[in-house]
Structures are given as structure tokens and as C-alpha cells.
């Protein structure tokens, strides 16, 4: 970790060697809060859909453009923000994107038809899509390696909890203040958080070191993160191996280069399939349940149970991923998700069993989905990490778009809710297979790296 009489320090190794500090807990809180607000705003359109159908006097299928518009924004926002963060830094992109989605959420309260709503949701989605990957990347680069999966998953728990909170809040706010109140709340909260982000959130140490930022700037952040005086350090470095491909070219070219291509494609496939399931259910489940005879309030509450369970699944998955092969842990979770989705559809007539199975299915689906950034973070080097994670989220968002649109098609076909859930077991199985391929690939690369280290150690010993 340290060389040249303690004047040169490996920044990431220093973070890895220290216990989790109070300042890291503060960073964790901010990143968690951003994802909670992101989740609440993203899921808001599904909760207000029944009220919009009633107030505007439109067919359910007519809402499909508005339901999917934010997801297009999320996809494009992530795909632009990742390379931007690898170029300009994690913190500035995160702050700007949070301000952007806060303002646009407020403006969404003034939508007057499906077209205006779809446009405003798309613009809001640009900010939402940019915020999520950068919050996760920042936390990943400031967390110690032995707790990284759990810490990242703790951040990501904010998204399903925010989505669930939106359901509970909607069940009370909409009958009293109308659907507009959800978007007002979704705008005020991130704007209120913004001054604290500007003042207290640091830049990534790995990013600053890789970009050659001044030593004093890196030192100040590391001293707060590690709680140590580093005044004698003259140089910070990163102990990452670099292939010729990593040493030059764009960040996007890096994640699509031969060493990373298979991993990138498997991550994209898994995230696509998981979001297809998640957004079909969160976007259309309130209307499906209303058709099945539930009131608007009960439909919102039952739908909120689905992402709520993901918090438990995400934290447990994070603990297991820090101990076992992460890809294989998540592939097993997706197997359980497929089984539970089928089971949910068979219990519509037993409300308590139905609610319990929705909760368990949410633990598996949302928990596995929320754990994918923790799986992706160590795969990519610093100079391409934000792009790798953002493009996984961005490309995967097209799965959410497909889910939102597919839900409208399936409702138009008047398929029973149980049959729709059986069909959703198929993408869960595809995600499981992609994760198994990824875990096998990662295990082989780790074995090769360890063999190379042993060979180099042997040469050095000679």
C-alpha cells in the first residue's frame, strides 16, 4: 500500500484497510436518499394512473406513452451521464441531475393531457437516469472492498423503498389533494436535499487519482474518509492493472472491448429482463388489481408491497455476495423469483396469501435487480466504471420500456393476471442463465489473475 518512506499511497488500498467511518456513513445516507427519491418519482406514474384514467376520461391503454416516456428518459439519461461522469467527475453530474429531475417533477404537476405528461415524464427521466448510476458509482469507489457489495446494495435499497413509499403516500395524498400532489412532493424533496449534496458530498478518490487531481484535494477527502492525518503523503496512486486497451481510448470503447464484452452483454441482458418484470408489474398492477375488483386505494397498497420486499432481498443478497460468488448468488435468486411469480398468480382469491406472495416475489425480483450494480462495479476499472454501470442501467431501461408497453398489450388482450405472471417467469429464467454465464466468466478471470500474481511473486522471489 505504501512505498518510498510512506510518501506514495495506494488510495483504494488505504480505504480498503480502514473501518467504515462516520463520513462514509454520511455519504451512504446521501446516496441512499437520492435513490429513494429516484424510486418514488419513477414509480409515481403507476400510482396516479387510475386517477388519470378517471379524471381525463381516457382508455387505460392510452396511458402507455406516458408510462413508458420516463423510462426512455431514464435510459438516455444514464447512457449520457456515465461517460460524462468518467470525464467530468461523479459529484458534478450527480448534483446537476438531482436538480434537473426535481424541477421537472414539479412541472409535471401542470400536465394537462397525455402528450404533455409524456413529454414532462421523459425530461424528468433524463435526470433520474443520470442520478442513479453516479450515486452508486460514487459509493462503490468510496467503500472498502470487503463490504462493497453490502454497502452498494444498501444504497440501492433506497430505490425500491422509495417506490414503495410512493404507493403508501399516494394512497393518502391522491384522494385528498389529487394526482398532482405526488409530483409536487417528488420535486420539492430533491431540491431541498440539493444544498446538502453541494456542501458535504465528496468527489470519488479513485476518480481524482486516476485523473491526476492535486494531491491536496485527494488528501482532504481521504483524511475525512479514513479519519487519518496524511500530511506526509506526496503522491497517491491506484493499484489497478491496465491492459493496453484500458490505457487509451474512450470509456465506452473500454467496456465493449474484448476483455469486457461478454461481461457487459450478460449484465445488459440480466438488467433488461429484471426491469421488464419490475416495470410491467409496478406500472400496470394497480389497474390489473382494480379490474380484479380491488379499490384504487387497496390496489395501490398491494402494488406497494412488491418493491417494499426488495429492501430485505437487496441487503441479504449484499451480505451473501461479499461471502460467495456474486453472480451465482443472484442467479439462484432469479430461480426463486420465477417460482414465486407463478405462485402469486394462483392466489388472487386469498388476499392475505396473495399479499404475502407478492411480498416474497418482490424480495427476489427487486433484491436481485438492485444487487446488479454491486456485481458490476468491480468488473470495470476506474476510468470506465461509471460508463459500465450507467450503460448497464441505460440499456436495461429498455427492458422497463418493453415491460410498460407489454403490459398495455397484455391488458388489451384481456389475459388474466395469473397468466401474465406465468409469462413473466420466462425473463426471470433468462436472467438466471445470463448471470450463470457471467459468474463462470468472472471465476475464470479471477483464477487467471491469481495465477499471474503467483507467477510474478515467484519471479520476484528468484
ABEGO torsion letter per residue (X at the ends): XBBGGGABBBAAAAAAABBBBAAAAAAAAAAAAAAAAAAAAAAAAAAAAAAAAAAAGBBAAAAAAAAAAAAAAAAAAAAAAAAAAAAAEAAAAAAAAAAAAAAAAAAAAABABAAAAAAAAAAAAAAAAAAAAAAAAAAAAABBAAAAAAAAAAAAAAAAAAAAAAAAAAAAAAAAAEAAAAAAAAAAAAAAAAAAAAAABBBBAAAAAAAGBBAAAAAAAAAAAAGBBAAABABBBBABBBBAAAABEBAAAAAABAAAAAAAAAAAAAAAAAAAAAAAAAAAAAAAAAAAGBBAAAAAAAAAAAAAAAAAAAAAAAAAAAABBAAAAAAAAAAAAAAAAAAAAAAAABAAAAAAAAAAAAAAAAAAAAAAAAAAAAABBAAAAAAAAAAAAAAAAAAAAAAAAAAAAAAAAGBBAAAAAAAAAAAAAAAAAAAAAAAAAAAAAAAAAAAAAAAAAAAAAX
